[in-house]
Structure formats: structure tokens, C-alpha cells
């Protein structure tokens, strides 16, 4: 999930706390009210204290289905540990049972209302009256099946701005109503048995009662089945699985379908109307390696998985145990560097998949302590405490570098390290040397830009940024650097990049640098297809400046094509750009494009090589080695030689390729060949290639 797009939905109370999600561990997710028994406190010791009361709106009307959480207070500080929780009934009444006697902080979230907090509250105690800001509104409508009223159909409702899901059941005349809603717009969907209606979005609740004129029509629906496993291959039971629209950013679907896995990890999500869905799962201490997509399409009057546009059933989800990195940051004299920024950055994006899913409920996010959160992508960060200590949790296993920065000290970047599932890596002390100060500001036509990233590269090779800085509220940044020549590149969301060259000398600090960014307000629309005219649904698009791509700087923008290959990318700078197209079944290509002009992007249909390495003298298979390949337009590929001597190079751009085969005990062998497009996607176009090696 793009983090920014998901957090737009959070009330103001949760925004500050939600930012803490980037620094910690754990996994939180939205629950349907029916998912958890009221008042059950997870992992709580036997206790008899109880908190009960009512949730009311600004007019003292009940707020049904409000979610109430009780966080224990420790030494008068912020709530810690697992909260007790309950869901209010139709009269707004709730009861949280089995609490340990003591003080609690109470947080309330209800659909369409801002989160509310009360603290401290003592349990046991008298009944509470918890009030949320705003006045209750309502939405009503009707559900039909084959032009007849659908009695007993289940109707789901979710706030477009995020929050808990609600449900109700239609009466004999097919009608339904939701009351006690906050101000805002909502999404609704009806289901009954193996039928479902399309999702209706943008329905505004009103004090007078908003009535949806058109009926919800139940029609063919489908389900998505599969299995959730951990990195050992064993199934994971009692874990929530979500299906959300793949047309929306991760976490932006207000009405996801939910299911829980059985003891062996099996699940079935649905019924779901025709659409393309992203399937995810979340569990504390685990991170999702891959979020598959499944497209349900109408076939012969029924809904089925369209295998040409999505993952083939059954779907397999893998939650791997999150890795952890910890250590200390010090200055050159060994003194702790409190408040230092530490980032764990993935060395290879191809090795990782962004952890998708929504942010937790606003009330839960606001209550979460520093260090609690979920993996939101390939970069995680933390701030050191007063002793210079840091911990970064829930990292997807893979290759990383750790960056540390502190005002007045040279930033540091570690060598690459590889993290295994569940590994806890202690880096020890990261000592930052004293440096020479460099300061500056990042601005646009409207003034300073907060949160802009300034990448700092030394030497002639700009492929990797040596240091980085982030601007504060006044657009200012500062970093300490060793003597030398540097290139500074500033980037920010919605802006084009700006660059400057500086020289740092001992005893002579350089003049403050001003980097002025151009506002990016252009839109690029287009279609991405292969050379056979087939749309590349699910293709990932990265936007780079016209003078290069992948130079160690952040892309200017990104997005995905829909199932028909269409895309629309906003907030781009005007002028020529380059679009990098990534798709798991095709070679990666970078193509020119200009905002304001329709972009028709054509990706070559891939070829592939299947071959074997043999000893020239005996014909025996070479059981260990590596194949390196260089192709057209600087394309590269590589593969390991398998025990039988075979190797495969899939997803190659058609054209001339040069292979270098290396193996222990043999001279390297080179071979050149033409690789044509394959007849079928995923199949090699060059088969039975034999490369013979001479002994060393």
C-alpha cells in the first residue's frame, strides 16, 4: 500500500501515531465486528474486572457497532499490551469483560466518526458514557433477486475514509437500514448464499436518512480459495485473509471480503462480484512475501476465475517470519547518538514484495506504542533512544543495507547483509565519524518543502547514493560529509528533481545550497501491450527523468496498469520522461513518454533459453556453475547451473545474446546466439542448447 494513500483516510488523532508504524513490529488489521467475541482480552490473566457503558453521538443518540478498546495504563503512562475490546449493540451499549483491575485508556472508533479517547478510567467502575463528535446519520435501501425482494440478504457497509465494517440483514420486503453513522461517504454490497451485488460506492449518509434509489441486484458471484503457509511450508490457521479490489491502492478498499483460515491454513473468501482482487494476509511477527491477484469474470452465466488475467487457483499465500535488526549508534568517541535516524533499505527490489493491507483502525493506531506496526515495504526506519539503541522489526527476508544519520556526524551505510526468516541480527555499535557540515533548503514556487529527500553522491559513478538527508518543516536539511566533491539531488512527491554540485573542504564550509523543485501537475495516460497486442494487466510502471532511470534516486512516480493494460499516472513533471515497465512474465524495458500525450508502450514478447553445460572431453554434465548473459540494449540475465547440468534463462528480450558459462575446474566458455520470441508465454524459444567446457 502506498502508505500516503492509505493514511489519508485516518482521522487526525491517528495520523501522528500512524507514522510510528514505519518504525516497529507487529501486524494489525481491521476486523469485522463478528470476528472477535465481545469483551475477550487476548492473552489476559484470569480477572474479573469489567467496563461497560454506552457510546453516544453529539445529539446523545446511540452509535451502533462502535468499537471500544481498553488499553491498560502502566505507571500512569501510555497504554501497553493487548487491549480489551467490545462492539456496541444497536442501543450503543457495550461491555468489556475479564479485565485486570486497574487504570485504562479507552479509545472509540465508529464508522464515519473521528476517534475519541477517555483516560484514565478505573476498572471495575460505574457505567461509562462515551461520546463521539458529530451527529448520527443513516442510509437505507433495498435488495432484489430476479426482480423480487431478497429477504435475509446480508448487507455490508464500510466508510470510504476507513474504519470498522458494519453489516445488517434485509427484512421480508428486501429493505435494510444503517443508523448511527458519522458524516462522510460509504461503500455497500449485498450478498446471499453464492450471490452478490456489485459494490456501490460514494453513498453519503444524511441526518434525514439517505435512501439509495436503485436496488442492489444479486447476481452470479465467485469465491477465491487457497492455503496460507509459513516459510516452513506448514499451514497457518486462525489467520485473517483479505480480498480487496486490485483496482485500488493497497488498503484503500473500504469493503474488503474477509475470511479466517482453518487449522491447516485453508481458506475461502467470498462471495465476490466480478472484479480483479488482491489477496493478502496478516499476522503478528510475520510478513507477506507476495500478494497474488485473482480476476473473477462471468463465464456462461456464472462467475469463475479468469486464469488468463490472474493467478491460477488454488491461491497460495506465504507469510514468512519477519527478520529483526538491532544495534547502537555512537559518535567517533563511543558516546551514544540519541535521536539518530536508522534505515534498513532493501538492496534488491526484485527480492521483495511490498506488504499490502490497510492501516489498523484509527483507535488502534493512536494507541499503539512506538515499535508497533507492520511491514509497509522494502524500507523500514527507526530513531535511536537516549542510549543510541534501535530495533527494526518485521523485515521481509532478503538483502539489506543499514543507513544511519545524525546531525553533525557523517552518515554511515553498512555492507550488504542477508537476513533469513525469523533471524535476529545484532549489528553492535555503528560509529559515526565527525564530518564537515553542509546545509541547504528545498523549495518550490509555493515555498519550502517538508519531507523532501536529498540524495548525496560522490565520485563519477552516480548509480548509488552515498548519503541522504530529509528536509524539516522549513524545507531545511543538514548533513556532515567528509572532504570531497558531491552531487546533490532533491526529490519530493508531486515534484520533478533538482540537482546541484558542491565541494567540501576542511575548514571551509560550503555556502548553503538551494534546490528548487518544479511542481509536478501533469498527467500521463496510456496503454501497455506486448508486441502481439496483448494487454499487460498488472504491469508495474515507474517514472524516471528523461536523462536516465534507476540512478539511485527515487522515481518521479509509479502506478500499475489495470487488467486491460490501461494506466493513468498523475502528479508528474511536464516534459519528456522515461517509463520503466515491470511485469513478472516479460523482460523489463524503459520507454520514452511525454505527459499530455497518450502513451502507447509496447513490451517485446519474451524469448528464453533452455540448455545444458557439458565437459567437452567426456560429455559429462557440469553440476556446478553459473551462466551470465548480455543482450540487446544493455539487458542482462543470469542463472545457476543445476545438478544435471541444465540451466534456464527465461523472460529474455528477443535479439542477439552473448552467454558466458563458468564452472569450477573449467575454463569459461562463451557462446553467441539469436533469441527469437517464444511461441507461448513462459516457454523457452531456444531449446537443447549445449555449451561445452574445457578443463582448466
WOUR-V279446 format. One record per residue. N is the residue number from 1. RES is the residue in one letter. PHI is phi in degrees with one decimal (999 if undefined). NEAR is the number of other ideal C-beta (glycine too) atoms within 10 Angstrom. Layout:
N|RES|PHI|NEAR + N|RES|PHI|NEAR
This chain:
1|X|999|24 + 2|X|-56.4|18 + 3|X|-61.5|17 + 4|X|-63.5|9 + 5|X|-67.8|13 + 6|X|-74.4|21 + 7|X|-77.3|20 + 8|X|-56.5|12 + 9|X|-79.1|19 + 10|X|-80.0|24 + 11|X|-61.2|21 + 12|X|-58.5|10 + 13|X|-57.6|19 + 14|X|-89.6|26 + 15|X|-62.7|14 + 16|X|-64.5|11 + 17|X|-68.7|22 + 18|X|-64.1|22 + 19|X|-62.7|13 + 20|X|-67.1|18 + 21|X|-62.1|23 + 22|X|-75.2|18 + 23|X|-113.0|19 + 24|X|-141.2|19 + 25|X|-126.4|21 + 26|X|99.4|20 + 27|X|-145.6|24 + 28|X|-121.6|19 + 29|X|-153.1|23 + 30|X|-74.0|23 + 31|X|-114.4|18 + 32|X|-74.6|18 + 33|X|-53.2|17 + 34|X|-81.9|10 + 35|X|-73.2|14 + 36|X|-129.1|14 + 37|X|-61.8|10 + 38|X|-62.8|16 + 39|X|77.4|20 + 40|X|-82.9|13 + 41|X|-99.4|19 + 42|X|-64.7|10 + 43|X|57.7|6 + 44|X|-85.2|16 + 45|X|-70.0|7 + 46|X|-56.2|6 + 47|X|-156.1|15 + 48|X|-123.5|11 + 49|X|-67.9|18 + 50|X|-145.5|16 + 51|X|-124.1|24 + 52|X|-142.8|18 + 53|X|162.2|22 + 54|X|-132.4|19 + 55|X|-111.1|30 + 56|X|-125.1|19 + 57|X|-92.6|22 + 58|X|-64.9|12 + 59|X|-103.0|9 + 60|X|64.1|12 + 61|X|-92.8|13 + 62|X|-63.8|18 + 63|X|-116.5|26 + 64|X|-64.9|23 + 65|X|62.4|24 + 66|X|-64.7|30 + 67|X|-99.3|26 + 68|X|-115.4|29 + 69|X|-123.0|23 + 70|X|-117.6|24 + 71|X|-102.2|26 + 72|X|-65.0|19 + 73|X|-93.5|19 + 74|X|-114.4|12 + 75|X|53.5|7 + 76|X|77.2|8 + 77|X|-92.8|9 + 78|X|-68.9|14 + 79|X|-63.7|22 + 80|X|-133.2|16 + 81|X|85.2|15 + 82|X|-74.1|12 + 83|X|-81.9|24 + 84|X|-77.0|28 + 85|X|-151.1|24 + 86|X|-156.0|25 + 87|X|-119.9|23 + 88|X|-68.9|26 + 89|X|-84.0|16 + 90|X|-65.5|11 + 91|X|-93.9|12 + 92|X|80.1|23 + 93|X|-85.7|15 + 94|X|-143.6|23 + 95|X|-149.7|15 + 96|X|-107.9|25 + 97|X|-98.1|18 + 98|X|58.5|15 + 99|X|-93.5|21 + 100|X|-80.2|16 + 101|X|-58.0|12 + 102|X|154.4|15 + 103|X|-94.1|17 + 104|X|-136.3|25 + 105|X|-106.7|21 + 106|X|-103.6|25 + 107|X|-123.6|28 + 108|X|-126.5|24 + 109|X|-133.4|28 + 110|X|-138.8|31 + 111|X|-55.4|26 + 112|X|86.1|22 + 113|X|-104.9|28 + 114|X|-67.7|20 + 115|X|-63.5|26 + 116|X|-123.7|20 + 117|X|-130.3|14 + 118|X|-134.9|17 + 119|X|-160.8|14 + 120|X|-87.5|12 + 121|X|-125.3|17 + 122|X|-99.2|13 + 123|X|-113.4|21 + 124|X|-74.7|12 + 125|X|-166.2|15 + 126|X|-67.8|9 + 127|X|-58.1|10 + 128|X|-98.9|18 + 129|X|-118.4|12 + 130|X|-103.2|22 + 131|X|-116.0|17 + 132|X|-106.2|22 + 133|X|-71.2|13 + 134|X|106.5|18 + 135|X|-117.0|16 + 136|X|-64.8|25 + 137|X|-127.8|22 + 138|X|-142.3|16 + 139|X|-137.8|22 + 140|X|-135.4|13 + 141|X|-176.2|22 + 142|X|-143.0|21 + 143|X|-121.3|28 + 144|X|-127.0|18 + 145|X|-130.4|20 + 146|X|53.8|9 + 147|X|66.9|7 + 148|X|-118.3|8 + 149|X|-57.2|16 + 150|X|-104.3|24 + 151|X|-80.0|15 + 152|X|74.6|12 + 153|X|-73.9|25 + 154|X|-92.3|16 + 155|X|-115.7|25 + 156|X|-103.3|21 + 157|X|-137.6|24 + 158|X|-140.7|24 + 159|X|-72.5|24 + 160|X|-60.6|19 + 161|X|-82.8|19 + 162|X|95.7|25 + 163|X|140.1|27 + 164|X|-68.8|21 + 165|X|-82.4|21 + 166|X|-125.5|23 + 167|X|-145.6|16 + 168|X|-148.6|17 + 169|X|-123.1|12 + 170|X|-72.6|23 + 171|X|-81.4|15 + 172|X|-61.4|8 + 173|X|-88.3|11 + 174|X|81.5|21 + 175|X|-90.3|16 + 176|X|-146.7|24 + 177|X|-153.4|14 + 178|X|-117.0|23 + 179|X|-119.8|18 + 180|X|67.0|28 + 181|X|-91.4|28 + 182|X|-81.7|25 + 183|X|-67.5|18 + 184|X|139.6|19 + 185|X|-110.6|16 + 186|X|-136.3|27 + 187|X|-113.8|19 + 188|X|-134.9|23 + 189|X|-151.6|22 + 190|X|-110.2|28 + 191|X|-137.5|23 + 192|X|-158.5|20 + 193|X|59.9|12 + 194|X|-100.6|14 + 195|X|-114.0|20 + 196|X|-153.7|29 + 197|X|-94.9|24 + 198|X|-61.6|15 + 199|X|-75.9|19 + 200|X|-103.3|16 + 201|X|-117.7|16 + 202|X|74.3|8 + 203|X|-85.1|19 + 204|X|-92.1|13 + 205|X|-78.1|23 + 206|X|-137.5|13 + 207|X|-64.6|11 + 208|X|-79.6|7 + 209|X|99.1|12 + 210|X|-83.7|18 + 211|X|-110.0|14 + 212|X|-81.4|14 + 213|X|-66.5|6 + 214|X|-77.4|9 + 215|X|-71.4|18 + 216|X|-81.3|26 + 217|X|-97.2|16 + 218|X|-75.7|24 + 219|X|-145.0|17 + 220|X|-55.2|18 + 221|X|-135.7|22 + 222|X|-127.2|25 + 223|X|-128.6|20 + 224|X|-119.0|24 + 225|X|-114.5|15 + 226|X|176.9|22 + 227|X|-142.5|18 + 228|X|-103.1|27 + 229|X|-125.2|18 + 230|X|-102.4|19 + 231|X|-65.5|15 + 232|X|-80.4|11 + 233|X|93.1|8 + 234|X|-78.2|10 + 235|X|-69.8|17 + 236|X|-113.1|22 + 237|X|-91.8|14 + 238|X|53.5|10 + 239|X|-126.0|22 + 240|X|-76.4|22 + 241|X|-116.7|26 + 242|X|-121.2|24 + 243|X|-121.2|25 + 244|X|-128.3|26 + 245|X|-59.7|20 + 246|X|-74.9|24 + 247|X|-77.1|14 + 248|X|-107.0|14 + 249|X|-64.2|20 + 250|X|-52.7|22 + 251|X|88.3|26 + 252|X|-90.7|19 + 253|X|-73.9|24 + 254|X|-74.6|26 + 255|X|-135.8|19 + 256|X|-71.2|27 + 257|X|-90.4|24 + 258|X|-121.2|19 + 259|X|-152.8|20 + 260|X|-118.4|15 + 261|X|-74.5|23 + 262|X|-81.1|14 + 263|X|-57.2|9 + 264|X|-96.3|13 + 265|X|91.3|23 + 266|X|-72.4|16 + 267|X|-152.1|28 + 268|X|-139.7|14 + 269|X|-109.3|22 + 270|X|144.4|19 + 271|X|-74.5|21 + 272|X|-130.5|22 + 273|X|-73.6|22 + 274|X|-59.7|18 + 275|X|178.4|20 + 276|X|-102.0|19 + 277|X|-123.0|27 + 278|X|-100.6|25 + 279|X|-104.8|27 + 280|X|-135.9|25 + 281|X|-149.5|26 + 282|X|-143.4|24 + 283|X|-156.8|20 + 284|X|-56.5|14 + 285|X|86.4|14 + 286|X|-124.3|25 + 287|X|-130.7|27 + 288|X|-83.9|24 + 289|X|-76.6|18 + 290|X|-153.6|17 + 291|X|-108.1|20 + 292|X|-67.9|19 + 293|X|-116.8|18 + 294|X|-129.8|27 + 295|X|-108.3|21 + 296|X|-98.7|26 + 297|X|-132.2|17 + 298|X|-74.9|14 + 299|X|-134.9|13 + 300|X|54.6|6 + 301|X|79.2|7 + 302|X|-130.2|11 + 303|X|-99.5|23 + 304|X|-145.6|15 + 305|X|-71.0|21 + 306|X|-86.9|17 + 307|X|-71.7|12 + 308|X|-80.8|11 + 309|X|-124.5|17 + 310|X|-155.6|24 + 311|X|-65.7|19 + 312|X|-77.6|10 + 313|X|-71.3|14 + 314|X|-77.3|13 + 315|X|-79.2|22 + 316|X|-114.2|14 + 317|X|-104.2|23 + 318|X|-122.6|19 + 319|X|-100.8|24 + 320|X|-101.3|21 + 321|X|-63.8|18 + 322|X|-68.6|27 + 323|X|-90.3|24 + 324|X|-133.1|19 + 325|X|-125.9|23 + 326|X|-140.8|16 + 327|X|169.6|21 + 328|X|-132.2|22 + 329|X|-114.9|27 + 330|X|-129.4|21 + 331|X|-87.4|17 + 332|X|-66.0|12 + 333|X|-96.5|7 + 334|X|89.1|10 + 335|X|-74.8|10 + 336|X|-63.3|17 + 337|X|-104.8|22 + 338|X|-70.9|14 + 339|X|79.2|13 + 340|X|-73.0|25 + 341|X|-92.7|19 + 342|X|-121.5|29 + 343|X|-125.2|19 + 344|X|-109.7|24 + 345|X|-112.0|16 + 346|X|-64.4|18 + 347|X|-77.5|14 + 348|X|-140.0|11 + 349|X|-61.7|14 + 350|X|-65.1|10 + 351|X|-81.7|15 + 352|X|-128.0|22 + 353|X|-126.8|19 + 354|X|-62.8|19 + 355|X|-73.7|24 + 356|X|-98.5|25 + 357|X|117.8|27 + 358|X|-79.9|25 + 359|X|-67.4|24 + 360|X|-66.7|28 + 361|X|-53.2|24 + 362|X|-56.2|29 + 363|X|-63.6|30 + 364|X|-67.9|25 + 365|X|-63.5|27 + 366|X|-64.5|26 + 367|X|-89.4|25 + 368|X|-72.9|24 + 369|X|-73.9|16 + 370|X|-58.4|13 + 371|X|101.9|14 + 372|X|-110.8|22 + 373|X|174.2|26 + 374|X|-145.9|27 + 375|X|-72.4|26 + 376|X|-107.9|22 + 377|X|167.8|17 + 378|X|-89.2|20 + 379|X|-122.5|14 + 380|X|-123.6|26 + 381|X|-141.1|14 + 382|X|-154.9|24 + 383|X|-120.0|14 + 384|X|-69.3|23 + 385|X|-82.4|15 + 386|X|-62.0|8 + 387|X|-93.4|12 + 388|X|79.7|24 + 389|X|-85.4|15 + 390|X|-147.0|24 + 391|X|-140.8|18 + 392|X|-119.8|25 + 393|X|-106.8|24 + 394|X|52.7|22 + 395|X|-92.1|25 + 396|X|-66.4|24 + 397|X|-53.7|20 + 398|X|162.0|21 + 399|X|-100.9|14 + 400|X|-138.5|28 + 401|X|-124.6|15 + 402|X|-107.9|21 + 403|X|-111.9|21 + 404|X|-132.2|27 + 405|X|-143.1|22 + 406|X|-151.4|22 + 407|X|-56.5|13 + 408|X|85.1|13 + 409|X|-123.7|21 + 410|X|-66.7|20 + 411|X|-61.3|23 + 412|X|-130.1|18 + 413|X|-128.7|18 + 414|X|-78.5|15 + 415|X|-66.5|6 + 416|X|-66.6|11 + 417|X|-129.1|17 + 418|X|-110.5|13 + 419|X|-105.0|19 + 420|X|-92.9|12 + 421|X|-55.5|18 + 422|X|74.8|16 + 423|X|-70.0|15 + 424|X|-117.2|11 + 425|X|-101.0|19 + 426|X|-96.5|10 + 427|X|-85.3|16 + 428|X|71.0|9 + 429|X|-90.8|11 + 430|X|-102.3|21 + 431|X|-92.3|18 + 432|X|-100.6|21 + 433|X|-83.7|12 + 434|X|-66.4|12 + 435|X|-135.7|18 + 436|X|-97.4|18 + 437|X|-72.6|13 + 438|X|-128.0|23 + 439|X|-130.0|14 + 440|X|-176.6|23 + 441|X|-136.8|20 + 442|X|-118.9|29 + 443|X|-135.9|19 + 444|X|-130.1|20 + 445|X|-63.4|8 + 446|X|-93.4|7 + 447|X|123.8|9 + 448|X|-67.8|15 + 449|X|-115.9|23 + 450|X|-87.1|13 + 451|X|81.2|12 + 452|X|-69.7|25 + 453|X|-100.7|19 + 454|X|-112.9|25 + 455|X|-91.8|22 + 456|X|-123.3|19 + 457|X|-120.0|22 + 458|X|-111.7|17 + 459|X|79.9|12 + 460|X|-83.3|7 + 461|X|-94.3|9 + 462|X|-90.4|16 + 463|X|-70.6|10 + 464|X|-137.2|13 + 465|X|-74.2|23 + 466|X|-77.6|19 + 467|X|-137.9|23 + 468|X|-151.9|21 + 469|X|-147.1|25 + 470|X|-126.4|14 + 471|X|-75.5|23 + 472|X|-93.4|14 + 473|X|-63.5|9 + 474|X|-94.4|13 + 475|X|78.1|21 + 476|X|-91.0|15 + 477|X|-142.3|23 + 478|X|-148.0|15 + 479|X|-153.5|25 + 480|X|-101.1|21 + 481|X|-128.2|19 + 482|X|-71.5|15 + 483|X|-60.2|12 + 484|X|153.7|13 + 485|X|-104.6|13 + 486|X|-139.0|21 + 487|X|-116.3|17 + 488|X|-102.9|23 + 489|X|-128.1|22 + 490|X|-100.6|29 + 491|X|-142.2|22 + 492|X|-156.7|24 + 493|X|-56.6|15 + 494|X|79.3|17 + 495|X|-137.4|22 + 496|X|-82.5|20 + 497|X|-76.5|23 + 498|X|-135.9|21 + 499|X|-131.6|15 + 500|X|-152.5|15 + 501|X|-110.1|9 + 502|X|-136.7|16 + 503|X|-123.8|10 + 504|X|-108.5|19 + 505|X|-125.8|11 + 506|X|-63.4|8 + 507|X|81.2|6 + 508|X|-131.3|10 + 509|X|-65.1|12 + 510|X|-68.0|16 + 511|X|-64.1|10 + 512|X|-53.3|11 + 513|X|-97.8|19 + 514|X|-114.0|13 + 515|X|-113.3|24 + 516|X|-106.9|14 + 517|X|-95.3|20 + 518|X|-85.0|15 + 519|X|-64.8|15 + 520|X|-109.6|22 + 521|X|-122.9|13 + 522|X|-83.7|18 + 523|X|-123.9|12 + 524|X|-118.6|22 + 525|X|-117.0|15 + 526|X|-179.4|19 + 527|X|-138.2|16 + 528|X|-114.7|27 + 529|X|-137.4|18 + 530|X|-93.8|21 + 531|X|-66.8|12 + 532|X|-92.0|10 + 533|X|86.1|9 + 534|X|-80.0|13 + 535|X|-68.6|17 + 536|X|-98.6|24 + 537|X|-61.6|21 + 538|X|74.2|22 + 539|X|-64.4|23 + 540|X|-93.6|17 + 541|X|-121.3|24 + 542|X|-116.3|21 + 543|X|-105.2|22 + 544|X|-123.0|20 + 545|X|-59.6|20 + 546|X|-67.0|13 + 547|X|-92.4|9 + 548|X|162.7|13 + 549|X|-142.8|16 + 550|X|67.3|14 + 551|X|-91.9|17 + 552|X|87.1|15 + 553|X|-99.1|20 + 554|X|-71.6|16 + 555|X|-65.4|16 + 556|X|-72.8|23 + 557|X|-174.1|22 + 558|X|-156.5|14 + 559|X|-178.4|18 + 560|X|-132.4|17 + 561|X|-79.3|23 + 562|X|-79.0|16 + 563|X|-64.1|20 + 564|X|-93.2|13 + 565|X|85.5|20 + 566|X|-82.4|13 + 567|X|-145.9|22 + 568|X|-145.1|11 + 569|X|-115.8|23 + 570|X|-105.5|14 + 571|X|57.4|15 + 572|X|-111.2|22 + 573|X|-72.1|22 + 574|X|-71.8|14 + 575|X|104.1|13 + 576|X|-72.0|12 + 577|X|-135.0|24 + 578|X|-126.9|19 + 579|X|-109.1|24 + 580|X|-91.8|17 + 581|X|-105.2|21 + 582|X|-120.0|19 + 583|X|-148.0|20 + 584|X|-62.2|11 + 585|X|-106.3|15 + 586|X|-131.3|19 + 587|X|-67.8|22 + 588|X|-77.0|16 + 589|X|-133.0|18 + 590|X|-125.3|16 + 591|X|-128.8|16 + 592|X|-75.3|11 + 593|X|-158.7|21 + 594|X|-132.6|15 + 595|X|-55.2|21 + 596|X|92.3|12 + 597|X|-115.3|10 + 598|X|-61.4|10 + 599|X|-99.5|20 + 600|X|-105.1|11 + 601|X|-99.5|22 + 602|X|-114.1|16 + 603|X|-104.6|23 + 604|X|-64.6|17 + 605|X|-66.3|23 + 606|X|-75.5|24 + 607|X|-111.9|25 + 608|X|-169.3|20 + 609|X|-125.4|22 + 610|X|-120.1|16 + 611|X|-148.5|24 + 612|X|-147.1|17 + 613|X|-108.9|27 + 614|X|-130.9|16 + 615|X|-73.8|17 + 616|X|-63.8|14 + 617|X|-72.6|10 + 618|X|-110.8|8 + 619|X|78.4|9 + 620|X|-70.7|10 + 621|X|-68.2|15 + 622|X|-86.3|26 + 623|X|-90.6|13 + 624|X|-139.8|15 + 625|X|158.2|22 + 626|X|-145.5|15 + 627|X|-114.8|23 + 628|X|-111.3|16 + 629|X|-129.2|20 + 630|X|-123.4|15 + 631|X|-129.0|20 + 632|X|-65.9|14 + 633|X|57.1|9 + 634|X|77.3|7 + 635|X|-67.4|16 + 636|X|-133.5|9 + 637|X|-156.8|19 + 638|X|-152.3|12 + 639|X|-158.5|19 + 640|X|-90.0|10 + 641|X|-78.8|22 + 642|X|-82.6|16 + 643|X|-60.1|9 + 644|X|-84.3|11 + 645|X|88.6|20 + 646|X|-84.9|14 + 647|X|-150.8|23 + 648|X|-135.6|13 + 649|X|-123.8|23 + 650|X|-89.0|18 + 651|X|54.1|18 + 652|X|-96.6|25 + 653|X|-67.8|21 + 654|X|-59.5|19 + 655|X|144.0|14 + 656|X|-85.8|11 + 657|X|-126.8|23 + 658|X|-117.8|12 + 659|X|-105.6|22 + 660|X|-123.3|15 + 661|X|-110.0|24 + 662|X|-121.3|17 + 663|X|-153.1|21 + 664|X|-59.1|9 + 665|X|84.8|11 + 666|X|-132.0|19 + 667|X|-72.5|12 + 668|X|-64.0|14 + 669|X|-116.8|19 + 670|X|-112.3|10 + 671|X|-149.4|16 + 672|X|-113.0|9 + 673|X|-160.7|13 + 674|X|-95.7|11 + 675|X|-110.1|22 + 676|X|-84.5|12 + 677|X|-63.8|17 + 678|X|-77.0|19 + 679|X|-74.6|10 + 680|X|-133.1|8 + 681|X|-61.1|16 + 682|X|91.5|11 + 683|X|-94.4|13 + 684|X|-70.2|21 + 685|X|-96.2|19 + 686|X|-117.4|18 + 687|X|-115.2|10 + 688|X|55.8|8 + 689|X|-71.2|16 + 690|X|-116.8|11 + 691|X|-114.4|22 + 692|X|-103.6|16 + 693|X|-115.0|20 + 694|X|-94.9|11 + 695|X|-64.9|10 + 696|X|-77.1|9
